[in-house]
């Protein structure tokens, strides 16, 4: 039985409206969830602050277009200023028939403000192929005495001596136990991220991990590289 073009259009419209309504209600529910979460912790909440999408330079920022920072939480976390938000950007591809596809990439981002600016350092998981393939293509990372840590993580630093000063045996032990997200020192920010939308429990867990990372940095590193006393908290700047 043939279906008339008018009926097909009506079906498409109904499906489109249904998808739009579902997405609208899901976004509304998520806004309400994070607004309540912020109130419980004495934090500030705003639906969007896209200026944050351009505040940091490394992964997952500065790629794609339509970059957005939504469900933004700001406030104090155990004596550290923090910001957490949903981050997304879009990429586009075109197939052989000229059909354009848009993909939205989503991340959960948490950031702690550091007592002072430190050199660049990034710690991420090795990924499915491990370090051997990456090293073969010239993407070498810093190697440490722990083979277990080297197999699990990639550490990149502009100053290799600084990398070794921060990633101590105690830091490696911490990350092997609960290094569930990638993180990066970028100026006076400690940026943590992971793919997909995070929930309130994950925000708290990730902030806790970043706090432990900060606490593991030896005092002499703050003095020698940032010229600060880590016991003195910096002013708010998020």
N, C-alpha and C positions, 0 to 999 in steps of 0.2 A: 504494500500500500504506500502510495506516494504521500509525503508530508508537504503541505503547502509552504512556500517561502515565508508567508506571514506568520504561520505557526512557529516556524523555526526561529524567527526573529523574536517572537514573544517568549519562547522558551529561553533563548539566550539572555533576554532582558531580565527574566525572573531569576535565572542563575546568577547573573551579574549583580543584581540587587541583593540576593541572598549572601553572596560572598562579601560584598561591601558591608552589609549589616553585621555579619559575623566578625569581620576584621575590626569594625568600629567598636563593637561591644567588647571584644578581647582587649583592644587598646585602652578602652575606658576602665575596664576591670584592672588592668595593669597599673594605670595611673592612680587609681584609688588604693591599690595595694601598697605602692611605694610612698604615696602621700601619708598613709597611716603608719608605715614603717618609719618614715622620717619623724613624725610626731612622737612616736614611742621613744626615739633616741635623742630627741631635742635637736634634730637637724633641720635644715631648710630644704624645701622641695620646690622645684619648678618643672613644668612640663617639658620645656626645651631650652637649651642654651647652645646654639650651634657654633658660638665662638669657641667652645671647647674643642670642636672638631678640628680646629687649626692651631691649637695651642702646643701640641707636641709633634715631633717630626718622624718618629719611628713607627714600627708596626703597632697597631693596624692603621695608622693615620697616613695622610698624604698620598692616598691612592684612590682611584675611582672618582665618581662625582656624586652629587646629591648627598653630601656628607651631613649626618645629623647626630646630635647628642640630645637624647631625651631622657625623661624620668631622672632628672639630675638631683642628687643628694649632696649637700655640703654641710660641714660641721666639724666637730672635734671627735676624735677616736683615741681614747686612752692617751690624751696629751698631744696628739698629732692632728694637724689640720688635714682633712681629707675631702675628696670629691669622688663620687661614683655615679656612673650613668650607663644607659644603653647607647651603644654607638653603631651606626650603620653607614654603609656607602654602597653605590651601585656600579656595576660594570656591564658592558654591552658587547654582544657578539652578533655577527651576521653570517647566515649559512649560505650555501651555494646558490640558493634561489632568492637571495636578497632579503630573507625574513630576519628581522632584528629581534634578538632576545635580550631582555634585561634581567640581571641577577642581583638580588639584594644580599649583601654580606652583613651579618650581625655579630656583635661582640658585646661582652660585658667588661667594662673598664672600671678599675679602682685605682686611685692615686693618693699617695701620702706625700705631704710636703716634708722635705728634708731640712735639717738644721742649717745646711749650707750647700753650695753647688759643688758637685763632684764630677770627675771625668766620666765619659760615657762608658757604660758597662751593660751588657745584655745577657740574660740567662734564659735559654729556651730548651725545650725537649729536643732530643736528637731526631725524632721522626722515624718513619717506618724503615728507612734504609740505613739509619745510623750514620756515624761520622765518616766511614770509609769512602762512601760514594761522594759525599760533600767535599771531602779533602781532595779527592781525585780531580774535582773540577776547580780546585783552588780556593774553596771556601773554608779555610783552616780556622779552627778555634783553639783556644788555650787548653793545653793539656795539664792535668794534675796527677798527683801520685795515686789517687784512687781510680783504678780501672772501672770499677762499678759506676762511679760518678761520671767518668768520661764517656761511658757507653750510654748513660741516661740523659746527659745534658750537653748543650753547646754553650760555651762562654766566649763572648766576643768583647774586646776592650780596645780602646785606642792606645792605652798604656798597659802593656802586659804585666808590668810590675804592680800596677794598681789592681789589676784583676786578681793576681795572686794574693795581694794584701787583703782584699775583701772576701774572696772565696777561700776561707780558712777551712781546716778540717771540721770545725764545729758548724760552719755554714753548709758544708757538703752534707754533713749528717742531718741537718735540718731539712735540706731540700730533698734528700733521698727519702726522708720520712713523709714529707708532705709538700713536695714541690709541684702542686697540681696546675699552676698557671705559669705563663711566661712573665718575666718582669725585666724592667730596664731602668737604670739610673740615667736620667736626662736632666742635667742642670741640678736644680734643687727639687726635682720631682722624682719619686719612685713610682713608676707606672706599671701596673699589673693588668693583664688582659687574658681572655680566653674566648674561643668561638662560641657563638650562641648566646641567647638571652640568659642573664643570671637572675636568681631569685634572692629574697632578703637573707636567707640563711647562707647562701654562697657569698653574698656581699660581706657579711660579717666574718666568714671564714677566711676570705681573701684579704680583707683588711688586717686580720689577725696575723696572717702569714707575712704580709709586708712589714708589719710592726716588728715581728721577730727578725726579719731580715735586717731592718735598721738597727735593732739592738745587738745583732751579731757583728756589726762593723766595728773593728777595734778603735779605741779612742784616738790612737796616734794617726789613724787615717783621716779623721775629721780635722785634727790639728795640722797635719802636713799637707793635705790636699785641698781642704776647704777653709782652713784658718779660723775655725770656730770651735766653741765648746759645745758638744752635743747636748749638754744638760740645759742649755739656753734655747728655748723654743723660738722659732722665727715668727714674725707677724703673719697674719692671714693674707693670702694673695689669690685664693681661688674665687 
